[in-house]
């Protein structure tokens, strides 16, 4: 799962640390990427990549070995994502999406750009042959907008690396 962040505010950091302390799998990751530089020097309409203004992208990736633990790890990931969502810009990086389906794909693009991409899909892939990815479907609506066989993965830094939580801060990520 992925979300763009305008800034690493105290509230964002506290939320990420709180949710990270509840990590359900040692194979999981919480990654924060700083954005900017060359990607911001390209116009928003020049390429399919969108949301060039956010300062950061948060990526949650969750892996586990035991299929019987799936509910626990999926729940942790969704709760983390839901806790950060109100603090995000609402955009997403397409390549980091998990199982968000068509709504997640739409969130990766402004509406006008999404419609341009659908027009290209209609022209070059109307039968949705290229569909085994986070997919923009053709107007015919054939195909799957979900990454087949996808798993969610998440990285965590120890909460002690950042220091103590802000005074009076309450946990915001639901416990498992």
CORTAGI-V432405 format. One record per residue. RES is the residue in one letter. OMEGA is omega in degrees with one decimal (999 if undefined). D_FIRST is the distance of its C-alpha to the first C-alpha in Angstrom with 1 decimal. Layout:
res & omega & d_first
RES & OMEGA & D_FIRST
RES & OMEGA & D_FIRST
This chain:
res & omega & d_first
X & -175.4 & 0.0
X & 174.4 & 3.8
X & 174.5 & 7.2
X & 179.3 & 10.7
X & 178.3 & 13.3
X & -178.4 & 17.0
X & 173.8 & 18.3
X & 179.9 & 17.9
X & 175.9 & 20.1
X & -179.8 & 21.5
X & 177.4 & 19.6
X & -178.6 & 16.2
X & 178.8 & 17.5
X & 180.0 & 18.9
X & 179.6 & 15.8
X & 179.7 & 13.7
X & -179.1 & 16.8
X & -179.0 & 17.5
X & 179.6 & 14.2
X & 179.5 & 14.4
X & 179.3 & 17.9
X & -175.7 & 16.8
X & -172.9 & 14.7
X & -179.0 & 15.5
X & 177.6 & 15.6
X & 178.8 & 17.2
X & -174.9 & 15.2
X & -177.3 & 11.9
X & 168.8 & 10.9
X & -175.5 & 10.0
X & 174.9 & 10.5
X & -179.1 & 11.9
X & 173.3 & 13.5
X & -179.2 & 16.5
X & 176.7 & 17.1
X & 177.8 & 20.5
X & -174.0 & 23.6
X & -178.1 & 24.2
X & 179.2 & 21.2
X & -179.4 & 22.6
X & 178.8 & 26.1
X & 180.0 & 25.1
X & -178.9 & 25.6
X & -177.6 & 22.7
X & -174.9 & 24.6
X & -175.6 & 25.4
X & 179.7 & 22.4
X & -179.1 & 19.5
X & -175.1 & 17.0
X & 176.8 & 16.6
X & -177.4 & 16.0
X & -176.6 & 18.2
X & -177.4 & 19.2
X & -179.2 & 16.4
X & -175.0 & 17.4
X & 169.2 & 14.1
X & 174.9 & 10.4
X & 176.6 & 8.2
X & 174.6 & 5.8
X & 176.9 & 5.1
X & -175.8 & 6.7
X & 175.1 & 9.0
X & 174.9 & 12.3
X & -175.1 & 15.5
X & -173.0 & 18.9
X & -178.7 & 20.4
X & 179.1 & 19.4
X & 179.3 & 21.2
X & -174.1 & 18.6
X & -178.2 & 15.7
X & -179.2 & 16.0
X & -176.1 & 16.0
X & 176.2 & 12.8
X & 178.6 & 10.8
X & -179.8 & 12.5
X & -178.7 & 11.8
X & -179.6 & 8.0
X & 178.1 & 8.5
X & 177.3 & 11.3
X & -178.5 & 9.7
X & -179.6 & 7.2
X & 179.7 & 10.5
X & -178.2 & 12.6
X & -174.4 & 11.1
X & -179.9 & 10.8
X & -178.3 & 14.6
X & -175.7 & 14.8
X & 177.6 & 12.6
X & -177.6 & 14.3
X & 178.5 & 12.4
X & -178.8 & 11.5
X & 174.6 & 8.5
X & -172.0 & 9.0
X & -175.9 & 9.4
X & -179.4 & 9.4
X & 179.6 & 5.9
X & 176.3 & 4.7
X & -175.6 & 4.8
X & -176.3 & 7.7
X & 178.6 & 7.9
X & -174.9 & 11.3
X & 179.2 & 13.7
X & 178.0 & 12.7
X & 178.1 & 9.3
X & 178.4 & 11.5
X & -179.7 & 14.0
X & -179.3 & 12.0
X & -176.4 & 11.7
X & 169.0 & 15.5
X & -175.0 & 18.4
X & -177.8 & 20.5
X & -179.6 & 23.3
X & 178.6 & 21.4
X & -179.9 & 19.6
X & 175.8 & 23.1
X & 179.5 & 24.5
X & 175.1 & 21.9
X & 178.7 & 22.8
X & 176.4 & 26.4
X & 177.6 & 25.9
X & 178.1 & 24.2
X & -177.1 & 27.3
X & -171.2 & 29.6
X & -179.2 & 28.3
X & -175.4 & 26.4
X & 179.7 & 27.7
X & 178.2 & 27.4
X & 177.6 & 23.7
X & 179.0 & 24.7
X & -171.8 & 21.7
X & -175.4 & 19.0
X & 179.7 & 17.3
X & 170.9 & 14.2
X & -159.5 & 11.9
X & 166.1 & 15.2
X & -178.5 & 17.4
X & 176.7 & 20.1
X & 178.5 & 23.7
X & 176.4 & 25.8
X & 176.1 & 27.1
X & 179.4 & 23.7
X & 173.1 & 24.0
X & -173.8 & 21.2
X & 179.0 & 17.8
X & 179.8 & 14.8
X & 176.8 & 12.5
X & -177.2 & 12.1
X & 178.3 & 14.8
X & -176.4 & 14.6
X & 170.2 & 10.9
X & 178.7 & 9.8
X & -178.8 & 6.9
X & -174.7 & 8.2
X & -179.1 & 8.8
X & -177.6 & 11.9
X & 168.3 & 14.4
X & 179.7 & 17.5
X & -180.0 & 20.3
X & 179.5 & 20.9
X & 178.7 & 24.5
X & -179.4 & 23.6
X & -177.4 & 23.1
X & -176.6 & 26.0
X & 177.3 & 26.7
X & 177.2 & 24.8
X & 180.0 & 26.3
X & 176.5 & 29.4
X & -179.1 & 28.9
X & -180.0 & 25.0
X & 176.1 & 23.8
X & 180.0 & 20.8
X & -178.7 & 18.1
X & -177.0 & 15.6
X & 178.7 & 17.1
X & 178.9 & 18.8
X & 999 & 18.7
